[in-house]
Amino acid sequence: HLFLSKMSTGLPIDIKSSMKGQNYISFCRLDIDIHKNVPHVHKHEKWENKDHWHGAEIQVIIEGNWTTHRSRILHYMRQMAVITPYAQFLFRYLSDAADKNLTIKFARRTDVMPPVPLLTKHHPSAVDLLLIKRLIAETTKQNLLQFLQHEFVNISKAHAERLI
């Protein structure tokens, strides 16, 4: 969404979030240098949280042909609501003609959050050259055999030896 916003309008996105029980709201306005793939933070603030609000809110402005893409956008929002039943989504389409504005709320369907995902190793078929270079730069392993076993899932010592 950040890329679409930047490419279509040039406008940054606004993100605010606060965890339950936190006495502040984090606010960040940012965009991205799409040529260098580097974020640019315009504003990063902590706001007082008097109302004990918690959650995350992302505001993105994207320019495009609503008539052409309406069904795809709404389908995407429905899919997001299905795969994240613990989240509430509010979608607003603002038209130049006020009578064509649209607001749809996808309500939260559960209060149960899924467990925090475990960190997993990369699968060898899912890496590209850039990721391999980054893994090599960040590894503490001293040789290729250890690197393959440590950084990738399903590579045993015997398998790593065959690969080398």
Secondary structure, 3 states (H helix, E strand, C coil): CHHHHHHHCCCCEEEEEECCCCCEEEEEEEEEECCCCEEEEEEEEEEECCCCCCEEEEECCCCCCHHHHHHHHHHHHHHHHHHCCCCCEEEEECCCCHHHCEEEEECCCCCCCCCCCCCCCECHHHCCHHHHHHHHHHCCCCCHHHHHHHHECCCCHHHHHHHC
